[in-house]
Amino acid sequence: MTGKRIVNAYKNVEKNKLYALKDAIKIIKENANAKFDETVDLAINLGVDPKYADQMIRGVCPLPHGNGKKVRVAVFAQGEKADEAKAAGADLVGAETLIESILAGKIDFDRCIATPDMMGLAGRVARVLGPKGLMPNPKLGTVTTDVATAVAKAKAGEVQFRVEKNGIVHAGVAKVSFDEDKIYDNAKMFIDTIIKAKPQTLKGTYLKKISISSTMGVGVKVDLTAL
């Protein structure tokens, strides 16, 4: 069954051909036939070595049309800032009670934000949140006094990214139910963000390969020259 699915998925894809981004998106949509709304994923191979601090590509990217995913947000805050977070739509807001919940294994959120004064407290769950990529970080805009804006951006579909040890950056940038133009806008925004993150000290090729796929679909190679 799996073999048949793969064969069918490749029926209109030439494995070694490089496609313009818009053409690749069209193919992805045509091939998506799962019974759920598949995610459109981008995989970008970079010529970096993440073991060197100056080649660690990490950041956030606001997607023009969101990524179609419902994002649950937790916020470490007290007093007025807690009220602002709740008003902005945060799903979980607290201090000690939130810490206790996390230590008990209840991690019912996809993004975690904290006000600067709460980072000492949040440090108690760093060993739990860190490996999951959920620990608040100033570089990602998740340690801030403007919690309302941070919550709004997270809810709107802002995606975080971090290069893996093999030099690949992954991101889900849309749902296949989006129209082609919206998928293109989101994908192009993410690619442009990665390009702008190129380390100034890097020698050699930075952007090596890009492929786009749906959750259950095959990867379609994107022509870098067309970008």
C-alpha positions in Angstrom: 0.0 0.0 0.0 2.8 2.4 0.9 4.6 1.6 -2.3 1.5 2.3 -4.3 1.0 5.6 -2.5 4.5 6.7 -3.3 4.2 5.7 -6.9 1.0 7.7 -7.2 2.6 10.7 -5.4 5.4 10.8 -8.0 3.1 10.4 -11.0 3.5 14.1 -11.9 6.9 14.8 -10.3 10.2 14.3 -12.0 12.5 13.3 -9.1 15.6 15.2 -10.3 13.9 18.2 -11.8 14.1 21.6 -10.2 10.7 23.4 -10.2 9.9 27.1 -9.8 8.4 27.6 -6.4 4.9 28.4 -7.8 5.0 25.2 -9.9 6.1 23.1 -7.0 3.2 24.4 -4.9 0.8 23.6 -7.6 2.1 20.0 -7.7 1.9 19.7 -3.9 -1.7 20.7 -3.9 -2.6 18.4 -6.8 -0.9 15.4 -5.0 -2.4 16.0 -1.6 -5.1 13.4 -1.1 -5.0 12.6 2.6 -8.3 12.7 4.6 -7.0 15.6 6.7 -5.7 19.1 5.9 -2.1 18.4 5.3 0.7 20.8 6.3 2.9 22.3 3.6 6.5 21.8 4.8 9.7 23.5 3.6 13.1 21.9 4.1 16.1 24.1 3.4 19.6 22.7 3.3 22.2 25.3 4.3 25.9 25.3 4.0 26.5 26.0 7.7 27.9 24.0 10.6 25.7 24.7 13.7 28.4 23.6 16.1 30.0 27.0 15.5 28.0 29.7 17.4 28.2 32.2 14.5 26.6 29.6 12.1 23.6 28.8 14.4 20.7 29.9 12.3 17.7 30.6 14.6 14.9 33.0 14.7 11.2 33.7 14.0 9.3 34.4 10.8 5.9 36.1 10.6 3.8 34.4 7.9 1.5 36.8 5.9 -1.4 34.4 6.0 -0.6 32.4 9.2 0.2 28.7 9.0 -3.3 27.4 9.6 -2.4 25.9 12.9 -4.1 26.7 16.2 -1.3 27.8 18.5 -1.7 27.4 22.2 0.3 30.1 24.2 1.5 30.0 27.8 2.8 33.2 29.5 4.8 33.6 32.6 3.5 36.9 34.0 2.0 38.5 37.0 -0.2 41.5 37.7 -0.9 43.9 34.9 1.2 41.9 32.4 -0.8 38.8 33.2 -4.0 40.7 32.5 -2.5 42.0 29.1 -1.6 38.4 28.2 -5.1 37.1 28.9 -6.7 40.0 27.0 -4.5 39.1 24.0 -5.7 35.6 24.0 -3.1 33.6 25.9 -4.3 30.1 26.8 -2.4 29.8 30.0 -1.1 32.6 32.2 0.6 32.3 35.6 3.7 32.0 37.7 4.1 29.4 40.4 0.9 27.5 39.4 2.2 27.3 35.8 5.6 26.0 37.0 3.9 23.3 39.0 1.8 22.3 36.1 4.8 22.0 33.8 6.8 20.0 36.4 3.8 17.7 36.7 4.1 17.0 33.0 1.2 19.1 31.8 2.6 21.0 28.7 -0.6 22.0 27.0 0.9 24.7 24.8 3.0 25.3 21.7 4.7 28.6 22.6 5.9 30.0 25.9 6.4 33.7 26.6 7.7 35.4 29.7 8.2 38.9 31.0 11.9 39.6 31.9 11.2 39.6 35.6 9.8 36.1 35.4 12.9 34.4 33.8 14.4 33.5 37.2 11.2 31.5 38.0 11.0 30.1 34.4 14.5 28.8 34.8 13.1 26.1 37.1 11.6 24.4 34.1 14.4 25.1 31.6 15.4 21.4 31.6 11.8 20.5 30.7 11.1 23.2 28.1 14.5 23.5 26.6 14.7 20.2 24.8 11.2 20.8 23.4 12.2 24.2 22.0 9.7 26.0 24.3 11.9 27.9 26.6 11.4 31.6 26.4 14.3 33.3 24.6 15.0 37.1 24.0 16.3 36.3 20.5 13.0 34.8 19.6 11.0 37.7 21.0 9.5 35.4 23.7 11.1 37.3 26.6 9.4 40.7 26.4 7.5 43.3 28.4 5.1 43.6 25.4 3.4 40.3 26.1 0.2 41.3 24.2 2.1 41.7 20.9 4.1 38.5 21.5 0.9 36.6 22.1 -0.8 38.1 19.1 2.1 37.2 16.8 2.2 33.6 18.1 -1.5 33.3 17.6 -1.3 34.7 14.1 1.0 31.9 12.9 4.5 33.3 13.5 6.9 30.3 13.1 10.1 29.7 15.0 13.0 28.0 13.2 16.4 26.5 14.2 18.9 24.8 12.0 19.5 21.1 12.8 23.0 19.6 13.2 22.9 18.4 9.6 22.4 22.0 8.4 18.7 21.7 7.6 15.9 24.1 8.6 12.3 22.8 8.6 9.1 24.7 8.9 5.4 24.2 8.3 4.4 27.3 6.4 0.7 26.6 5.4 -2.1 24.1 4.9 -2.8 22.5 1.5 -6.3 24.0 1.8 -4.8 27.5 1.4 -5.0 28.8 -2.2 -1.7 28.7 -4.2 -1.0 32.4 -3.8 -1.2 32.3 0.0 1.1 29.3 0.1 3.5 31.1 -2.2 3.5 34.2 -0.1 4.2 32.3 3.1 6.9 30.1 1.6 8.6 33.0 0.0 8.6 35.0 3.3 10.2 32.0 5.1 12.8 31.5 2.4 13.6 35.3 2.4 13.9 35.2 6.2 16.4 32.4 6.0 18.4 34.1 3.3 18.6 37.3 5.4 19.9 35.2 8.3 23.1 34.2 6.4 26.1 34.6 8.7 28.5 37.3 7.6 31.5 35.1 8.3 30.3 32.2 6.2 32.4 31.2 3.3 31.1 29.0 0.5 27.5 28.3 -0.6 24.9 29.2 1.9 21.6 28.1 0.3 22.2 24.6 -1.0 18.8 23.0 -1.6 15.1 23.6 -1.0 12.3 21.1 -1.2 8.6 21.5 -0.5 6.2 18.8 0.4 2.9 18.1 2.1 2.6 15.9 5.2 1.9 12.7 3.3 3.4 13.8 0.0 6.8 13.5 -1.6 9.3 16.3 -1.7 9.5 18.6 -4.8 12.8 20.2 -5.4 12.7 24.0 -5.8 14.9 25.9 -8.4 17.1 28.2 -6.4 18.0 30.4 -9.4 14.3 31.3 -9.8 14.3 32.8 -6.3 
